[in-house]
Amino acid sequence: MAKGQRHALRPTLRATWEGHLRLSLVTCPVALYTATERSADIHFNLINPKTHNRIHMQTVDAGTGKPVDRSGLVRGFAVAKNKYVLLDKEELDAVKLESTRLIDIEHFVDADVIDRIYWDEPYYLAPSGKTGIEAFAVIRAAMAKQNKVALGRLVLHQRERLCALEPRDSGILLTTLRTHEEVRDSDAVFDQRLPKPDAGMLEVAEKIIAQREAEFDPSKFKDRYEDALRELIARKKKGEKLVATEPEEPEGKVVDLMDALRRSLKGEGAGRDKAERFMAARHKSTRRKTRKRNSGRRRAA
């Protein structure tokens, strides 16, 4: 985004969180803003096709079946079947940690020691007003000079989150981090008995990687699915009759992987197509073998 556009948008941004940033005895007021947006997404409404009217959702009591006013509802934590501990807004607001309105920097680490799987949502952290702006500038400059990432905590959306802070432009990028409990063990998914790659195939694959090396430019990425949806909506709006087409079934013939790799080196089209056919056919073969094994087990039982 151009700098002019960024300044034009700043007055319309609404802070997600406001409080203070503290490093030891140095404190400054700050505001947190979401760093991403989804305003370009296509949103659908649920429509009754017989009347072309939108569906109105009602809050209904599960026991009586009668509609209730949302403003009178409270939160409940299930302790047994149909038994809940009820908590109203005042009681929830009474659970206040220091991190509810304070980001206390606890440690400094190198950015590359944080596994990428732990990085979650990005936010922009900026000074809130002119008071304490010098303290903010000192904290930010010190992190930039030391090339370190700060670790702290804050309460966001009724959860205390671990967060990483790093200098970005004239402010700070704050990224919430997932906890160890939130990250699943990969052993449950990854096959630990992968075959050792053939040396010749590995060499060709490495050449393909070198051939396709490029700079990362996110501006070149376009959501083709959303573009297709927009085209679909435009055609329907014009009154065109649309017919769904069946996706092409991949050929069942298993191709030679080395041949597919070599063709990929020569040109993208045929080589990539053949490699995809090989993987699809291999997947089909694996599924057939699994079905046979399961069938044999059932007959044995």
Sequence and secondary structure as in RCSB ss.txt:
>XXXX:A:sequence
MAKGQRHALRPTLRATWEGHLRLSLVTCPVALYTATERSADIHFNLINPKTHNRIHMQTVDAGTGKPVDRSGLVR
GFAVAKNKYVLLDKEELDAVKLESTRLIDIEHFVDADVIDRIYWDEPYYLAPSGKTGIEAFAVIRAAMAKQNKVA
LGRLVLHQRERLCALEPRDSGILLTTLRTHEEVRDSDAVFDQRLPKPDAGMLEVAEKIIAQREAEFDPSKFKDRY
EDALRELIARKKKGEKLVATEPEEPEGKVVDLMDALRRSLKGEGAGRDKAERFMAARHKSTRRKTRKRNSGRRRA
A
>XXXX:A:secstr
  HHHHHHHGGG   SEEEEEEETTEEEEEEEEES   TTS     EETTTTEE     B TTT  B  GGG  E
EEEEETTEEEEE HHHHHT   GGGSEEE  EEE GGGS GGGEEEEEEEEESSSTTHHHHHHHHHHHHHHT EE
EEEEEETTEEEEEEEEEETTEEEEEEE  GGGS  GGGTS TT     HHHHHHHHHHHHHT     GGG   HH
HHHHHHHHHHHHTT            S    HHHHHHHHHH HHHHHHHHHHHHHHHHHHHHHHHHHHHHHHHHH
 
